[in-house]
């Protein structure tokens, strides 16, 4: 019975801390990210809102330029499988029937993923929400909007 209040105070102390976990992480420079560009194979334009999902369930969505700035410390310089999904677009299935590919992310490196468009209309950009060009800005590239 005595342990329960002590545990509650410990948890409250951890969550009420003025220092967030994000403040403990070092800020990365643009050249420390691995740039993943997802494009429409017919037009060559970046495709926004494509999900790149890791085997562990971590998800990354492309910004309006079709870019993801990837920098997961435990996954850099190692082969990583990315499931690739996006409404109206399709990535070819691999040997096992999964729609995705293996990449080896390296600081300052890049990869290009070409998707087949299934819809007649091409997805051009996101109109709402925060961070419309978030990944593009992290990579130090120019974005039409800030």
Number of C-alpha atoms within 10 A of each C-alpha: 5 6 8 9 10 11 11 11 12 12 11 11 11 12 12 10 9 9 10 11 9 8 9 8 8 7 9 11 12 18 14 18 23 22 25 21 22 27 23 20 15 11 9 11 17 24 28 25 22 25 18 22 17 15 10 7 10 9 12 18 19 25 25 25 24 24 27 28 23 22 17 10 7 7 13 18 12 12 13 15 16 21 19 24 18 17 12 15 20 18 18 14 13 10 7 6 8 13 15 20 17 11 16 15 22 19 16 14 14 17 12 11 17 19 23 14 21 11 10 7 8 15 18 13 16 16 8 7 6 8 14 22 24 18 25 23 18 19 21 11 11 11 14 9 8 9
